[in-house]
């Protein structure tokens, strides 16, 4: 009972009394203890006074603990009230009016008319592709993966031409033509058909023909400066082969249509980003909008966290000891504590992988929730492709790369205490179904820029050969 914080029952004092009253002998118990000569009323009075004193002492310390907690809660409430008061004063000030006017006049990139229309279309195509992927049978999924691998091999072939290996380049091109089922005309004319049916004649195009120094015959040259234009068109036709590779261009194939739409959206978004960033003072406006939108929340989050620290300090220590080996496992892993997707430059393929792994991910998180009694929040759909597109296109270090994107598939576990958070961490440590990639402790180490605190765990399923994070 004492381990659970409950008062020691009275039978403990009865045991003490009996031990003082009786003395053990070989032939039985003899009442010859230190209390054996006292009367019953005297002993009862003494026991009553002992119990009363114990009760008073326990009540006193309990009262002190309760008052200290109430005082701490009152301090937190006063701090939060002060924050809200400042926010109220700010809302009635001229600065608030100016900020609101600025927010009304500011148009985010995603709400630019052309971008908004494009993003809505992409989200619709992504939803249909995701639905198709999740409904696929195992043999259908395997077939689609093989077709995608074949397409990437063809793109690789189209990019291997160098001026040092003309003969090998010609063989590679002919191999690509053969693999694509392109029509081969008689003689020197070999025409490669693209997805739209427009041909590129790489043998009879005057811009790509030079006279060979030995045979004095006209033949295609991959080292000719004029070949760049035709090569660009050739490579573009490889990039648009989705409908040819997947079911010979079936219009009902949502995955192929999705790939095509993502490829077409890329140059449009680049142009829109250039126009958006060329606005006068756009950086200053964006910074001001971010500061205005998050005003006051940092202080509220901090006040809540301070209350948790006061009330659950012991549980926070248990949490720290549990999360430490989880972080160590991520740092000692293959990715050294960093997110690196195997798919780097193909957002459509990354999104399709997300749809493939989503069901297994959800099942694992539900099991964790049942084991730890945590509330599991699973989104109905994957993260909008428009939001992911916007994120990678505004990456200043590596624009267009999706290598660091790790939240297309996501979920949230809500705990009622830091002890429950520690139990969730332990469930991840004990599981052999996942491989931990990265751990961000935003409870204790460093809160997010907006003040939000949580523990973020990036992982991939152990049976996933694509290692989608």
HELIX and SHEET records of a PDB file:
HELIX    1   1 UNK A    2  UNK A    4  5                                   3    
HELIX    2   2 UNK A   11  UNK A   21  1                                  11    
HELIX    3   3 UNK A   40  UNK A   91  1                                  52    
HELIX    4   4 UNK A   94  UNK A  105  1                                  12    
HELIX    5   5 UNK A  109  UNK A  111  5                                   3    
HELIX    6   6 UNK A  113  UNK A  135  1                                  23    
HELIX    7   7 UNK A  138  UNK A  158  1                                  21    
HELIX    8   8 UNK A  166  UNK A  179  1                                  14    
HELIX    9   9 UNK A  206  UNK A  208  5                                   3    
HELIX   10  10 UNK A  227  UNK A  239  1                                  13    
HELIX   11  11 UNK A  242  UNK A  245  1                                   4    
HELIX   12  12 UNK A  254  UNK A  277  1                                  24    
HELIX   13  13 UNK A  282  UNK A  293  1                                  12    
HELIX   14  14 UNK A  297  UNK A  311  1                                  15    
HELIX   15  15 UNK A  313  UNK A  331  1                                  19    
HELIX   16  16 UNK A  347  UNK A  372  1                                  26    
HELIX   17  17 UNK A  385  UNK A  393  1                                   9    
HELIX   18  18 UNK A  418  UNK A  430  1                                  13    
SHEET    1   A 2 UNK A  23  UNK A  25  0                                        
SHEET    2   A 2 UNK A  28  UNK A  30 -1                                        
SHEET    1   B 2 UNK A 191  UNK A 193  0                                        
SHEET    2   B 2 UNK A 199  UNK A 201 -1                                        
SHEET    1   C 2 UNK A 209  UNK A 211  0                                        
SHEET    2   C 2 UNK A 218  UNK A 220 -1                                        
SHEET    1   D 2 UNK A 375  UNK A 378  0                                        
SHEET    2   D 2 UNK A 411  UNK A 414 -1                                        
SHEET    1   E 2 UNK A 434  UNK A 441  0                                        
SHEET    2   E 2 UNK A 455  UNK A 461 -1                                        
END                                                                             
